[in-house]
Amino acid sequence: MIHRSWNLAWVVLAAVVVSAGCGGKATDTSGDGALTDAQVEDIVRRSYPYVALYNVIQKAALDESSPMSTGGFNKLFAATRLLDHNMKGIARPNNDSLYITCMLDLRKEPVVLDCPVFGSLYTSLMTAAYDHYVNVPLTTRTGDFMKPEKVLFYSERTEGYGGEPVEGVDRTFEMTGDFVIVVFRVMPHANEPEKYGQIVEVMKTVKMQTLSEFRGGTAKPIDDVDFPTFGKTDADVFGNNFVEVMQFVANHVSFDAEDELDQGVLAAWKLIGVEPRKSYEPAAATNIDGDRFRATAVKIQKENLAVLTNPQKMVNLAPLLLQPKGKTTLEAILMVSVIGPIGLPMIEAHYPVVSTADGEALSAQHDYVIRMAPDELPPSKAFWSLTLYDRQNGFFIPNDRKKYSVGLNGGMKLGEDGGIEIHVAAEKPDGVPVENWLPITRGDLDLDIILRVYVPDLEKLKTWNAPQAEKVAK
């Protein structure tokens, strides 16, 4: 058996941001002037990833309106169809993979997850907790998913378990959080109906059990926790119950005394009365000015969204995105929290942004064409896709065709020379294959186009440039 300790956490959601406390405005207990603008900004920057991940994880488990909600913790949901524009639980979701979302509560006992052989060209297993770091315990890139395996997850606070071997379990992973999201990402081979159907059937067999159930017993109850309210957006959390959420998070993640980012956020939280192993008491909690925190967070959000129009900045940050603890920076974690939190590290998937040839922001006021010659196609060892979003929220652009991406699974048609032209347009241009058309509704809406290059050839990436979108003359 292999035992490996993984620092886990996650990245996710973009929305707006910030505010705090027990609801509404107020000031901190010693007066609003007790916190300088620099301190407020530091608190917001360091807390944003935790707020984003809290909202994502809670929505994935408990949001009844979400099409991918598991309906609770220690439950899973297999999405056997590609996502559409009704998916609003995370920013910039994929439309090129199938997902199995597993929500774990590790407080009372470990959870054992089945990892079958899907028969797909690409499969990975991602993990994250409230602290927003990302690990990929299993991936076809390294030869996993070639045989069925049982994988056990636990945290340092899991009652009655400390990482010892369990008969019948193949791998054991220690998480840095008690509440964890684990996601299978499976390339569906949507252009091969028979294989697609086989993969879907395998997805339906995935099972998750607590250790008690795995040993033939009954799961220990996990209904003794009162979760702070999650928000429709991150702004709702920041504005309504920031201090309460951060206190809850602080009690359910692991902090490393030698880790600079861990110690930085603990120091920031201490200014608002949040410390690990401390209970949240509304009457005694620090009250903070929600409007002040919200304004700071909105500013930070806009700054990070602007990175999408700076290709060089994205290139520089790419190796630091979606990494484990100790392998990234606050700048990288914060940026990905705003732009689109749940994803894979660069070695698994590269996410270059398609900029415009004229340097202006992409807008639904115009049509665009993206051209790639055969030798300019993304250097992928698995598959690639190109996906269109609205910039502010990171959601798919609604359309009757439910066409949001171009690629092997979303549909594409290469030209006779092996290259491709992709059109973003309100109406399908004459002569353009329908597979290569991404529909938009004309209007005052900024757009984003993101490539996903799965298992990129890292050597070729050094000289490869992402394509640009050229404005089509009216």
Secondary structure, 3 states (H helix, E strand, C coil): CEEEECCCCCCCCCCCCCCCCCCCCCCCCCCHHHCCHHHHHHHHHHHHHHHHHHHHHHHHHHCCCCCCCCCCCCEEEEECCCCCCCCCCCCCCCCCCEEEEEEEECCCCCEEEEECCCCCCCEEEEEECCCCCCEEEEEHHHCCCCCCEEEEEEECCCCCCCCCCCCCCCEEEEECECEEEEEEEECCCCCCHHHHHHHHHHHCCCCEEEHHHHCCCCCCCCCCCCCCCCCCCHHHHHHHCHHHHHHHHHCCECCCCCCHHHHHHHHHHHCCCCCCCCCCCCCCCCCCCHHHHHHHHHHHHHHHHHHHHCHHHHHHHHHHCCCCCCCCCHHHHHHHHHHCCCCCCCCCEECCECEECCCCCCECCCCEEEEECHHHCCCECCCEEEEEEECCCCCECCCCCCCCEEECCCECCCCCCCCEEEEEECCCCCCCCHHHEEECCCCCCEEEEEEEEECECHHHHCCCCCCEEEECCC
